[in-house]
Amino acid sequence: MNWLTDIARPEIRALKAYEHAVWEPGLIRLHANELPWRAQGDTSIAGLNRYPEPHPHELTAALARFYGVSPTMLLAGRGSDELIDLLIRSYCRAGQDAVIICPPTFGMYGVAARIQGASVLEVPLQRGDGYRFDPQALRARCDPSVKLVFLCSPNNPTGNRLDSQAILELARELEGRALVVVDEAYVEFADGPSLTAGVVDRPGMVVLRTLSKAHGLAGARCGALIGHADVVALLSKVIQPYAVTQLTIEAVFQSLEPAALEQARGRAATLKAERTRVAAALGHSHGVLKVWPSDANFLLVEFQDAAAALQRAHAAGLLVRDMRAAPGLSRALRISIGSPEQNDRLLSSLR
């Protein structure tokens, strides 16, 4: 055992994982209380009347090859949300432990922590410096109660990528104390590599990846946690068996085919070009105060009258995200980049 598990909840370290039914798909299954017939309309490969693999080894191996890591370093789950929840439930004791977040950022970090009864400490991003995160302030806030530090890069909702070298240095400095969790849901839309490769030399860093964005599988719900094998083994005791559905497993395998990956790369390139075009057009629009630079598939835009802009988009049949309740974003909307035709419609509605 090492510090990666020493800082986890003691009851999770001692937990005996649920013993699921034996997985031998080549045999006739009379051991898992399944119905022997498929449901009407079931066109899946394996059949939805059967449970999927309890912990999908083939899916894990395929995702590990795709992300360039060992299968022992990867845990597949139902999107990043489940993996965030697993980390907090495994490492934070209710009423005793804490997480650090850097607002404005993805809201699920704080929600999952509060559900668990963990404290949420905030080290805000520096608006005056392009929403850069402050490693020095973060280190100063990281007291012995802190078990997890969440950094979203590119950040949601601001769109900027955080300093990769500063993240790696922070993970090194916090070794033995806390895990640094880097959420890279939008990294495919940014320039430069993922921090996934850095996990090998930084055992205290965990990277979250998802197929929801660049691969168009938001409805399938599949994410990957990449970290030290000891962290993955610990979380594997907590995740529910059969968490990833059969339909999701089959959809992911299809999305990792060469033709599908080539399509995903092409669509990401198109979206980045559209992001540049839409940002420039919005920057010259009446009533727009600021368009923040973005490395993601959305733009954070501040308006003189955000409520009116929201209403105009809605009247045109378009939904954009109202961010005015977030600290420091009282005039902001978050606008996802759509197809060229959808973007033209948006720009017309806001002129």
N, C-alpha and C positions, 0 to 999 in steps of 0.2 A: 504494500500500500504506500502511496506517496501523497504529497500535499494536494494533488488534484482531487483526491477522494477524501482526504482528511478534513477539508473545509466544507464538505457536503454535510447534509443533515445526518446525524448518527443513525437514525432509524431507517434511512434509505440505504446507508452502507450495510446495515444488518438485514435488510429486506431480502426475503427469499422470493424470487420471481414466480409469477403464476405459471403452472405447468399445463401447457396447452396440449391438445390432442396430437399424437404423432403425425408427422408430415411425410407420407410416402405416396405421392400422387399416382404411381404406377399400379397401386392396388385398389380393389373395389372398397369404397369407404362405407363401412358400417359401424364407425366408432365415434362419429361427431354429431349424431342426431340431426343429420341433414335430410332434406327431401330428395328422393332418387330421381325426380323428374325436373326438367327445366320449367321456368315460368313462361307463359305465353309471351312471345315477342323477344325473348332472350337470344340475342345474336352474339354474345360474348364468346371468346375462344374457349375459355375454361368452364363456363357455365356458372351463372349467378346463384344456382341452388347449392353450390359448394362454397365453403369458406375459402378465402384466399390464403396464401401461405402466411402463417402467424407472424413471422418476422421475415420479410421477403428478401431472401439471400440473392436471388438472381437480379432483382431490381437494384439491390444495394451494390452488387458487383458492377452492373451496367453504369450506375451513377458514379461510382468510384472511378471507373475507367474514363468517363466523360470529364470529370473534374480533376483527374490526374492524382488520385490519392489511393492509399490502401483501403480495401473494404473494411478493415477494422477501425478506420478513422471516420466512418460515415454512418449516420443514422437517418433513414428516410422517415418522414412523418407527414401528417396532413397539413401541408403548408408550413410556412415559418411560424404561424401563430401557435401551432401545437408544440413546436420545438422551443419557442420562447417560454411557454407554460411549463414544459418539462424541466427546463433549466431552473426556473424559479422554484418549482415544487421540490426539486431534488436538492437545491443548495440553500434555500432560505427557510429558517424556522419562523413560524408566526410569532410576532411580537418581539423578536430578538434580532433578526438579520435584516439587511437592507440591500437595495440596488441603487445604482447611480444612473440617471438619464440626463440627456443634454437637450432640453427643449429650445425651440419647438422641434419636436421629433415624433416618430410613430407612436400613436397612443397606446398600443397594446402592451408595451413594456410596463407602463405604469398601471394599467388595468390588471394585468396578470399578477403583478406584485401585490397590489392591494387585495385582490381576491385571496391570495395566499396569506395575507396578514403581514407582509413584509413592508418595511418603511421604504419610501421613495425619496431619495435625495437628488436635488436638481443642481446641475452645473450648466447654466444656459450657454448656448452658442453665442458667439460675439457678432451681433448684427453689424456693428460698425466695421468689422473686418471680414465681410462677406460670409457671415455665419461660420467662421472658423471655430473649432473647439479649442479650449484652453487646457492643455495637458497639465500645466502647473497647478491651476485651480482645481483640476480634477484629482490630482494626486493629494493635494491638501485636504480634500473632502473625503478621501478614502480612508475612513477610520476602521477599526477592527470589525465592526458590524457589517461592513460592505463585503458581499460575496460575489456580486456580478456588476460589471460596468457595461452598459449597452451603448454602442456607437453605430449609427445608421449611416452608411456611406456607399453611394450617394444618399444624402439625407432626405427623408420625407417629413415635412413638405417643402423644404427650402431648395432641394434639387442639387445642392453642391456636394462634391466629393470631399471627404475629410483627408487630411494629410496622412498618407499611408506610412511614411517613415515615423511620424510622431505616434501613430497607433502601435507600430511594432516596438518602439522604444517604451511606450507605456506598458505594453504587455510584459516586456522584460522586467521593468521596475516593479510591477505588481506580482511577480511570481512568488508563490508561497502564501499569498494573501487573498487574491481575488481573480476571477476569470474575466477577461476582456472579450465581450461578445460583439462581433462585427457583422451587422446585417447588410448583406450585399444584394438585396432584392433587385436593385436597378443597375448593377455593375455592367451588364451587357450594353448599356446605352452610354457608358463613359469611355473616355480614352485611357489607355493604360491597363495593366493586368489586375486581376483579382489578388486579394491577399491570401487566397487558399494555399498557395505554395509555402507561405510563411508559417503555417501551423506546425510544420515539421520542426522548425527551430524555436518556435514559441509555444511550448506546451500549455501555457496559460491563456492562449488565444483560441477562440471558437469562431468559426465563420459560418454564417447562414446563407444558403443559396436557395433559389426557388425556380420552378418552371412556370410560375404563374404569369410572369411578365413577358420576357423576350420570346418564350416558347409557346405563348398563347394557351396555357393550360390552367388558367385561373379557376375554371369550374371543376377541374379534376382534383385539385388540392393535393399537391405534392411538393414538399420541400426537402432540403438536405441539410443536416448539421454536420460540419466537418471539424473534427477536433482530435485531441489525443485519444488513443485507444482506451485509456482508463476512464475518460469522461464518457465516451460512447458506451462502454460496458455498463457504467453506472446508470445512465439514462435508459438503456435497454431493459433494465429491470422494472422501470416505472411505466414505460409506454405500454398502452393497451395492446394485447395481441390482436391481429387482424385489423390493425389501424388503417393500413393502406388498402383500399378496396380493389377488387379484381379489375373493374373498369379503369381505375386509375393506373394500375400496373400495366395494363395493355396499352393505354394511351401514352404512357411514358416511353415504353419500348418503341412505339411508332414514331414518337417525336425525336428519338435518338438515331433514327435511320439517317444515312448520309443525305438523302434528298430533303428530308425535313429540316436537318441542321442547316443545309445550304439556304433553304427558304427562310429560316429564322434569321440567319445572318443578313440576307438581303432585306428583309423587313426592318431589321434594326437599323440598317444603313438608311433606308427610306425615312424611317421615323426621325433619325438624327437630322437629316436634311430638312424635314418638315419642321422640326423644333427650331432650327435656325431661322427658317422663313417666317414662322408664326411669331417668334420673338421679335424679329425686326419689324414686322407689320404692327404688332401690338405696341412696340416702342414709339411708333409714330401716330398712334391713335389718340384722339381727343379723350381726355379724362383718365388716361393711364399715367400713374405717377412713377412706377418702376416695374421693370421686368427683370427678375433676378436670374443671373446665369444658371444654367441647369446642365447636369450630367445625367439626368434621368429621363423618363418618358413623359414628363410633365413640366409645366412652368408655374412658378409662384409669381403672381402679378398683383400689384397694389394699384387700386383705383381711387380716384377722387371721390367717387360714390360707388362703393362696391355693391350696395343693395340694388342700385339701378342696373348695374352691369349683370348681376345675377338674374334679375327679372328679364332683361333683354335676351339673354341666352336661353332662359326657360321658354320665353315666348317663341323662340325659334326652334323649340323642340330639343334643346340641348341641356344636359345636366353638367354643371361644374361644381367643384367642392368649395363650400363656404368655410373659410378659415378664420373668420373674424373673432371667434371665441378663443382662439389660441393666443397665448401671451405675446404681445408685440406685433400681432398680425391683424389689427383691428380694421384694416382696409384691404385685406388680401383675399384673393380667390386662388385655388389651385386648379389649373386647367390641364387635363390630360391631352396629349397630342394624338389626334385621330388620323383617319385617312385624309389624303389631300382634299377630297370633296367635303368631308366633315369639317376640316379646318377652315376651308373657304366659307362655309356656312357660319362658323363661329365668328370669323373676322367680320363678315357682313352684319351679323347681329350686333356687334359692338361698335360699329362705325357710327 
